[in-house]
Amino acid sequence: MIIPVWYPESTPASEMESLITACVADSAPFAEPSHVLVVVDGAPAALAAANRLQAQRRDFQVLALESNMGKGGAVAAGITQLLTDPSVQYLVTRDHDNDHLAQDTPNLVRLAARMVRALDTDLIAVIGRRASVHRHLGFSRGEFEWFMNEVAYGAACFALARQGRVPSTQFTAAYEPVPDMQTGFKCYTRASAALLVQALDQAEHLAPGLDVRRHGAEIPILVELLLTGGALGEISRLAYEHQPLTTYDLAGRIAVKGTVLTWTLQRAEIPLPAARQLLVNAMARRLLAKEEAGCRALVELSNWTLSRLAALRGQTVQPVAAPALADYF
């Protein structure tokens, strides 16, 4: 079980300790203390809080990163350490804000094991799907998440179709057609976890100048998994009604989300006209686009993504405007 941790240095120590305690307190029935890993991402105050708690509780381990690598880098570092133990067969990631309950862990692992047997592949990831992204995150943030999910999943399906393949949707069939790709509660097999590390290691070569390691903890591995022949599963999990802490948008919404989308479209080798249409299609489906400010934000994100993608390829592309829709529906 990997819990990447970063809190602003201004966060009171008591609050950090309370959040870390909540994240590790319910883990004991599901993972040995040596396998519950709090990865502190270059945050000295958070490290001090984690070390104090570990000395008291001794039911988790602390991995301290010297410099801040972002959530993707922290998760990859945790995976790398846990994979040195051959007894570890499944790795579960949880966020540092106590959004997830460890009690849902067996459901993720059970589905992953079922998929390995049924599909005869160990390239498997299981998503702990939220009942409502909008209720969990609020309207605007939920809209951005679904916008990104639709573009990323559409890009993966497009790339597979060009190879004469389609993704398995057998183990997500109970839910929406597009998976809840950005939840931080996921289960990976050893093979898919190793693939996550590999994808982030190669990201700079594929998309120079984009900090995918920092921002790509969720979507890139799922896209990589699908393109490599793996499969996704989903199962419902509980989500905290009121997030006690969020660092969302501290790094800039457009750049963070655009980095992930640009990498995805580049990795899936989507031609620029098709990439543009995927962005327009996803925008047209979002209720946020019916609000003037929301539409401007989606247009800005789409054009940031397209401009970076075009620059990577030395090409040009027509910018996106507000999507044209039917007169009536």
Residue pairs with C-beta under 8 A, 6 or more apart in sequence:
1 27
1 30
1 31
1 35
1 36
1 37
1 91
1 92
1 93
1 94
1 102
1 105
2 37
2 39
2 75
2 78
2 79
2 82
2 91
2 92
2 93
2 94
3 20
3 23
3 24
3 36
3 37
3 38
3 39
3 78
3 93
3 94
3 95
3 96
4 39
4 41
4 71
4 74
4 75
4 78
4 93
4 95
4 96
4 217
5 20
5 38
5 39
5 40
5 41
5 43
5 46
5 50
5 74
5 96
6 40
6 41
6 42
6 43
6 46
6 68
6 71
6 74
6 96
6 247
7 15
7 16
7 19
7 43
7 45
7 46
7 96
7 245
7 247
8 247
8 250
9 43
9 44
9 45
11 45
11 46
11 245
13 45
13 48
13 49
15 245
16 45
16 46
16 49
16 50
17 49
17 52
17 53
19 96
19 97
19 98
19 244
19 245
20 38
20 46
20 49
20 50
20 53
20 96
21 53
21 57
22 98
23 38
23 94
23 96
23 98
24 36
24 38
24 53
24 57
24 59
24 60
26 101
26 102
26 103
27 36
27 59
27 60
27 102
28 36
28 59
29 102
30 92
30 102
30 105
30 106
31 92
31 105
33 58
33 59
33 60
33 61
34 61
34 85
35 82
35 85
35 88
36 59
36 60
36 61
37 60
37 61
37 62
37 63
37 78
37 81
37 82
38 50
38 54
38 60
38 61
38 62
38 63
39 63
39 65
39 74
39 75
39 77
39 78
40 46
40 47
40 50
40 62
40 63
40 64
40 65
41 65
41 68
41 69
41 70
41 71
41 73
41 74
42 65
42 66
42 67
42 68
42 69
43 68
47 62
47 64
50 62
51 62
53 60
54 60
54 61
54 62
63 77
63 78
63 81
65 73
65 74
65 77
69 76
69 77
69 213
69 214
70 211
70 213
70 214
70 215
70 217
71 184
71 214
71 215
71 217
72 200
72 212
72 213
72 214
72 215
72 216
72 217
72 220
73 200
73 213
73 214
74 217
75 93
75 196
75 217
76 196
76 197
76 200
76 201
76 213
78 93
79 91
79 188
79 193
79 194
79 196
79 197
80 197
82 88
82 91
82 193
83 91
83 190
83 193
83 194
88 190
89 189
89 190
90 109
90 112
90 113
90 187
90 188
90 189
90 190
91 187
91 188
91 189
91 190
91 193
92 105
92 108
92 109
92 185
92 186
92 187
92 188
93 184
93 185
93 186
93 188
93 217
94 100
94 102
94 184
94 185
95 184
95 185
96 245
97 240
97 243
97 244
97 245
97 246
98 240
98 244
99 136
99 184
99 185
99 239
99 240
99 243
100 128
100 184
100 185
100 237
100 238
100 239
100 240
101 237
101 238
103 238
104 128
104 185
104 235
104 237
104 238
105 187
107 128
107 235
107 237
108 126
108 128
108 185
108 186
108 187
108 235
108 237
109 126
109 187
111 126
111 171
111 187
111 233
111 235
112 124
112 125
112 126
112 187
112 188
112 189
112 233
114 171
115 124
115 126
115 171
115 231
115 233
116 122
116 124
116 189
118 170
119 168
119 231
121 229
121 230
121 231
122 189
122 190
122 191
122 192
123 189
123 191
123 192
123 195
123 225
123 228
123 229
123 230
123 231
124 188
124 189
124 191
124 192
124 225
124 230
124 231
124 232
124 233
125 186
125 187
125 188
125 189
125 192
125 221
125 222
125 225
125 230
125 232
125 233
126 171
126 186
126 187
126 232
126 233
126 234
126 235
127 172
127 179
127 180
127 181
127 183
127 185
127 186
127 222
127 232
127 233
127 234
127 235
128 183
128 185
128 186
128 187
128 234
128 235
128 236
128 237
129 175
129 179
129 180
129 183
129 234
129 235
129 236
129 237
130 136
130 180
130 183
130 237
130 239
131 236
131 239
132 142
133 142
133 145
133 146
133 180
134 142
134 143
135 142
135 241
136 142
136 239
136 240
136 241
136 243
137 145
137 243
139 287
139 288
140 288
140 294
141 248
143 286
143 287
143 288
143 294
144 253
144 257
144 288
144 297
144 298
144 301
145 182
146 178
146 285
146 286
147 282
147 283
147 286
147 288
147 298
147 301
148 181
148 182
148 219
148 257
148 260
148 261
148 282
149 178
149 179
149 180
149 181
149 182
149 219
150 178
150 278
150 281
150 282
150 285
151 261
151 264
151 265
151 278
151 279
151 282
152 181
152 219
152 222
152 223
152 260
152 261
152 264
153 178
153 179
153 181
154 278
154 281
154 282
155 223
155 264
155 265
155 268
155 270
155 275
155 278
156 167
156 222
156 223
156 226
156 227
156 264
156 268
157 166
157 167
158 268
158 270
158 274
158 278
159 227
159 268
159 269
159 270
160 166
160 167
160 226
160 227
162 269
165 229
167 226
167 231
167 232
168 231
168 232
169 177
170 231
171 231
171 232
171 233
171 234
172 179
172 232
172 233
172 234
174 234
175 234
179 222
179 232
179 234
180 234
181 218
181 219
181 222
182 218
182 219
183 218
183 237
184 217
184 218
185 237
186 218
188 196
188 221
192 221
192 225
192 230
195 221
195 224
195 225
195 228
195 230
196 221
196 224
198 224
199 216
199 220
199 221
199 224
200 212
200 213
200 216
200 220
200 221
203 210
203 212
203 213
203 216
203 220
203 263
204 210
204 212
204 213
206 263
206 266
206 267
207 259
207 262
207 263
207 266
207 267
207 308
207 312
208 312
209 308
210 259
210 262
210 263
210 308
211 259
212 220
212 259
212 260
212 263
214 251
215 251
215 256
215 259
215 260
216 259
216 260
216 263
218 260
219 260
219 264
220 260
220 263
220 264
220 267
222 232
223 264
223 267
223 268
224 267
225 231
225 232
226 232
227 267
227 268
249 256
253 297
253 301
254 297
254 300
254 301
254 304
255 304
257 301
258 301
258 304
258 305
258 308
259 308
261 279
261 301
261 305
262 305
262 308
262 309
262 312
265 275
265 278
265 305
265 309
266 309
266 312
270 278
272 306
272 309
272 310
272 313
272 315
272 317
273 317
275 305
275 306
275 309
275 317
276 302
276 306
276 317
276 318
276 320
279 302
279 305
279 306
279 320
280 302
280 320
280 323
283 289
283 295
283 298
283 299
283 302
283 320
283 323
284 323
284 325
286 294
286 298
288 294
288 295
288 297
288 298
289 295
289 298
289 322
289 323
295 322
299 320
299 321
299 322
302 320
303 319
303 320
306 317
306 319
306 320
307 317
307 319
309 317
310 316
310 317
